[in-house]
Amino acid sequence: MKAIPYGRQEITEADEQAVIETLRSDFLTQGPKINEFEEAFAGYVGSKYAVAVSNGTAALHLCALALNVQPGDKVITTPITFAASANCVRYCGGEVAFADIDPETFIIDINKVRELLEAHPKGTFKGIIPVDFTGYPVDLEAFRKLADEYGLWIIEDACHAPGGYFTDSNGDRQSCGNGQFADLAIFSFHPVKHIAAGEGGMITTNDEALYQKLLMLRTHGITKNPDLLERNEGGWYYEMQDLGYNYRITDFQAALAMSQLERADANMAKRKAIAERYDKAFTGKKMVLQKQERGFSNAYHLYVIQVEDRKGLYDHLRENGIFAQVHYIPVHTMPYYRQFGWKKGDFKKAEAYYDRCLSIPMYPNLSEQEQQFVIDKVLEFTEK
Ligand SMILES: *Cc1c(COP(=O)(O)O)cnc(C)c1O
């Protein structure tokens, strides 16, 4: 039996064809596929604007720049995330603060964020970066209310959650990254994520001013837009108005992502079916599953179980060709972040979660036989 990873991309013939067509076209970068993908992605998540970039980390960096994070600015995020969620603050010289997770849903606990805000004078913090961890949608309606009380911006790290949504207090469906409550949201198109572009990222927003700023920052801070130029010296003329970067995605990556986006709904249905089979097999067994609250539709980038002997289970699965993974080592315990005074013991819930968590295989083309093999091997260990 071939190895079963925790996550895996799916490339179809249609995907290959889409890339080949772009390679044979006039544009390798900054071509028509980028705009097409941005429009389609904005449509998919329900935001007004979308800006495609070279990867999810670049997306986070541009968001922090667009929101004008300055040296010393304090920003709150969760310790249970990929380091990039916090690093974007550091790129701008800001300081990262953490708020502990809810031990049942594993996502940032709004009560801990409120406690942190209340413990400091107003104006101490500038923003919050909540993460739709595993694909579980953060209740951004509640976060928006809290953020407004304290004058904070919100960047939703929705890398795990394209296709996830929650039902707000009016009964309306709010898709992750739709820009309704967060100022900006970001996505990644790394191969293990829902949509694979090789490398790629996206920022979505409903704020036109931020959108214009992001477009400029993505390309060196340069604009050719006649409406924005200070003067116009001719057809060649452009202005560098801000210090930006080259964070562009290529046209053939956009073509691949666009082709994958067309299967997003079908793949979401497959992820949900896999989650249901796991739920059924594991309920009542010697493990803790993520709580799925009513009204919150998980996009299931990850399926996480918590077990007493995590290392034992990890090794047992590996011996059987199943490559489970741990998401995540708490960011505040990383050597880099310890230099700012963070240490083990600071966030008990996150650390307890980390000690026991394991992400088991979850990807659309995981076959039922493969999944059954995973289930059998997990239970063989936990129920022994
Ligand atoms: C993958 C990921 C990122 C970074 O995306 P890249 O495209 O790999 O740079 C950031 N945050 C979270 C939560 C992620 O899962």
The ligand as an SDF file (V2000), in Angstrom:
LIG
                    3D

 15 15  0  0  0  0  0  0  0  0999 V2000
   -0.4160   27.7900    5.0400 C   0  0  0  0  0  0  0  0  0  0  0  0
   -0.7040   28.8380    6.0480 C   0  0  0  0  0  0  0  0  0  0  0  0
   -0.1300   30.1190    5.9830 C   0  0  0  0  0  0  0  0  0  0  0  0
    0.9440   30.4980    5.0120 C   0  0  0  0  0  0  0  0  0  0  0  0
    0.6500   30.2620    3.6970 O   0  0  0  0  0  0  0  0  0  0  0  0
    1.8550   30.0230    2.6380 P   0  0  0  0  0  0  0  0  0  0  0  0
    1.1370   30.0810    1.3280 O   0  0  0  0  0  0  0  0  0  0  0  0
    2.4430   28.6960    2.9350 O   0  0  0  0  0  0  0  0  0  0  0  0
    2.8150   31.1460    2.7950 O   0  0  0  0  0  0  0  0  0  0  0  0
   -0.5240   31.0480    6.9410 C   0  0  0  0  0  0  0  0  0  0  0  0
   -1.4210   30.7530    7.8870 N   0  0  0  0  0  0  0  0  0  0  0  0
   -1.9730   29.5290    7.9880 C   0  0  0  0  0  0  0  0  0  0  0  0
   -2.9620   29.2690    9.0700 C   0  0  0  0  0  0  0  0  0  0  0  0
   -1.6250   28.5280    7.0740 C   0  0  0  0  0  0  0  0  0  0  0  0
   -2.1530   27.3190    7.1970 O   0  0  0  0  0  0  0  0  0  0  0  0
  1  2  1  0
  2  3  1  0
  2 14  2  0
  3  4  1  0
  3 10  2  0
  4  5  1  0
  5  6  1  0
  6  7  2  0
  6  8  1  0
  6  9  1  0
 10 11  1  0
 11 12  2  0
 12 13  1  0
 12 14  1  0
 14 15  1  0
M  END
$$$$
